[in-house]
Amino acid sequence: MRLQVKFFAAIASLSVLCLCARAGAQTQSSSSQTTPAPTSETPAQTAAQTAANGTYISVNPLAGVNYNNRFDLSLGMAYDHMKAGPTLLQGANLGGITLSGSYWLSRRWGAEGSFRPYVGTSGAGTGPPGGNLNNSINGPFVSEYFFTAGPEWLGPHNQHGDLIAHVLLGGVYGDFQRDLRGEPPSAVDFYNNQIAPAAIIGGHMDLNRSARWVFRISPDAVVTRYGINYGNHSTQTDVNFAISVGLEYKFKRKR
């Protein structure tokens, strides 16, 4: 009887050991299948795969904005309102460009030069009492060419943009007689062709797009003092509005 009990106990122990061994083998096999094999990819390859999978990488394009450049150059499309004559009722809306360059003497102060050509057409007056030349001269071509320079001051500024004020002095060449068909400028209340004193007072509103490129808006008051070379040969001061929109580039040379 005892022999039978010992026999059955041995058989049961052997069965338990077989089951445990089989379970351990299955666990080891499953672990070897799920554990990834080590790879030899470099960090650059991993980063490339991450970028290819569409992961967003944050980059700040304004990180290098610092306002320590020595030179800058800007070019923009421009608009100018003016009157081609001393008593002319109709104003002229002219289009052109604004080309400006700056040399910065310090962080706040610089010297700016500007060239501004404007062209377009203007209404024509009737000239002396009883004149009717405006019926035959309609929309004559007129133009102005400004050459100015002066100081500029860097106002409030940060990484995103700045405000700059300037006062530019110089001259303007006014071309008013090109399209008058041989008539004198007094016949249509125009100024005669001349070079006259001019001033541009205003500034720039800048929006930084990178460390070098800037989106620029430049509103200005344009002051001219043309001579009236008929009648009493006097002069007249006109104040008009001009604005330009364009881009500025800051050169790499630093102060």
Secondary structure as GFF3:
##gff-version 3
##sequence-region A 1 255
A	DSSP	alpha_helix	2	34	.	.	.	ID=ss1
A	DSSP	alpha_helix	43	52	.	.	.	ID=ss2
A	DSSP	beta_strand	71	82	.	.	.	ID=ss3
A	DSSP	beta_strand	92	104	.	.	.	ID=ss4
A	DSSP	beta_strand	109	121	.	.	.	ID=ss5
A	DSSP	three_ten_helix	133	135	.	.	.	ID=ss6
A	DSSP	beta_strand	141	157	.	.	.	ID=ss7
A	DSSP	beta_strand	161	175	.	.	.	ID=ss8
A	DSSP	three_ten_helix	185	188	.	.	.	ID=ss9
A	DSSP	beta_strand	194	208	.	.	.	ID=ss10
A	DSSP	beta_strand	213	227	.	.	.	ID=ss11
A	DSSP	beta_strand	235	250	.	.	.	ID=ss12
###
